[in-house]
Amino acid sequence: MASKKTAARKTSPKPPARARKSYSPAFRDEALKLAELRGVSGAARELDVDKALIYNWRRVHRVDRAQSETERSQAAEIARLKRELAEREEELEILGKAQAYFARKLK
């Protein structure tokens, strides 16, 4: 019986795989600008792309922008800490010289 069931079941041919279309970063930027002006649905219709693509591009763009802001704030914090460290080193150098001066005076 099992052989009749498997024989009766025909495998349908797979549809050919669709090639993914890639879009340039400039196109993506323009699509995001258009989506800001006309909304995602309108931009998708006008550019003949799926709405999900524009939503994904927008999400990725926001993550990149947030990361850049984070990097800038970290760079500012590093610069501030370097200045503070330089001031402390200068203060230590002055204190070391003062200590040596007073040590000579006491002898």
C-alpha positions, 0 to 999 in steps of 0.5 A, spaced: 500 500 500 505 504 501 508 504 494 501 506 491 501 512 495 508 514 494 507 513 486 500 517 486 504 523 489 507 527 484 512 532 485 511 538 482 517 542 479 520 547 483 519 554 480 526 557 478 529 561 483 528 569 482 535 573 482 535 578 488 535 585 485 540 589 489 540 597 489 545 602 490 546 606 496 544 612 492 538 609 490 536 607 497 538 614 500 533 617 495 528 612 496 528 614 504 528 621 502 522 620 498 518 615 503 519 621 508 515 626 503 510 621 500 510 615 506 513 608 505 507 606 501 507 611 496 514 611 495 514 603 494 509 604 489 512 610 485 519 606 485 516 599 484 519 596 490 516 592 496 514 596 502 518 591 506 525 593 503 524 601 505 522 599 512 528 595 512 533 600 509 530 605 514 531 601 520 538 600 518 539 607 516 537 609 523 542 604 527 547 606 523 546 613 525 545 612 532 552 608 532 555 614 529 552 618 534 555 613 539 562 613 536 562 621 536 560 621 544 565 616 545 570 620 542 569 626 545 569 622 552 576 620 550 578 627 549 576 629 555 579 624 559 586 625 555 585 632 557 584 630 565 589 625 565 594 630 562 592 635 567 593 630 573 600 628 570 602 635 570 600 636 577 604 630 579 610 633 576 609 639 580 608 636 586 614 632 585 618 638 584 616 641 590 617 635 594 624 635 592 625 642 593 623 642 600 627 635 601 633 639 600 631 645 604 630 641 610 637 637 610 
